[in-house]
Amino acid sequence: MVSFRLCWQAIPGGRTECQSPTSLELALFRQREQSATFPAIQRWIVAEDGIPARAPPRGADP
């Protein structure tokens, strides 16, 4: 099974942080949950092989 990480940047071009590997369904749920709570934070999902499941924001570290 492929694992995914939810990654985010609080400030564009700032430090990128990621959660521990999880299933795509849980990563998508966490992404929706964070989007509702902190709408200004940029977030994206990355597969453990390093290929973005969703396109990262401009200027983000892949």
Phi and psi in degrees as a GROMACS rama.xvg file:
@    title "Ramachandran Plot"
@    xaxis  label "Phi"
@    yaxis  label "Psi"
@TYPE xy
-81.1402  136.346  VAL-2
-101.758  153.601  SER-3
-129.861  154.787  PHE-4
-123.625  139.436  ARG-5
-90.63  120.823  LEU-6
-116.042  155.214  CYS-7
-154.693  161.816  TRP-8
-133.561  123.372  GLN-9
-73.5731  -33.4092  ALA-10
-124.176  127.543  ILE-11
-53.5458  128.804  PRO-12
82.1212  -1.60785  GLY-13
-84.634  -164.203  GLY-14
-66.511  135.949  ARG-15
-95.0184  130.494  THR-16
-120.578  150.607  GLU-17
-137.25  148.487  CYS-18
-83.6922  168.356  GLN-19
-65.7316  157.803  SER-20
-58.5049  142.414  PRO-21
-155.133  -178.841  THR-22
-74.2706  159.991  SER-23
-62.5904  -40.3782  LEU-24
-60.8449  -43.8552  GLU-25
-69.7067  -38.4625  LEU-26
-63.0849  -41.0884  ALA-27
-65.4072  -40.2473  LEU-28
-61.3112  -46.878  PHE-29
-63.8551  -35.7557  ARG-30
-63.6792  -45.0749  GLN-31
-64.3502  -41.7497  ARG-32
-62.3741  -46.6489  GLU-33
-66.6913  -36.2792  GLN-34
-62.824  -37.0967  SER-35
-71.6301  -35.5588  ALA-36
-84.0479  -42.0145  THR-37
-129.507  76.3761  PHE-38
-64.7977  -22.2461  PRO-39
-81.1731  -15.1883  ALA-40
-79.5108  132.337  ILE-41
-81.5272  133.558  GLN-42
-142.803  153.248  ARG-43
-155.076  165.496  TRP-44
-112.736  134.632  ILE-45
-124.64  134.348  VAL-46
-73.1879  153.563  ALA-47
-59.555  -21.7508  GLU-48
-80.1758  0.606123  ASP-49
92.4614  -2.33879  GLY-50
-88.0516  124.062  ILE-51
-61.4936  131.954  PRO-52
-79.9175  -26.7531  ALA-53
-132.815  146.02  ARG-54
-63.6224  132.052  ALA-55
-72.5697  158.922  PRO-56
-67.0957  159.437  PRO-57
-58.9495  135.344  ARG-58
83.4138  -0.109358  GLY-59
-80.7183  148.697  ALA-60
-75.9578  127.247  ASP-61
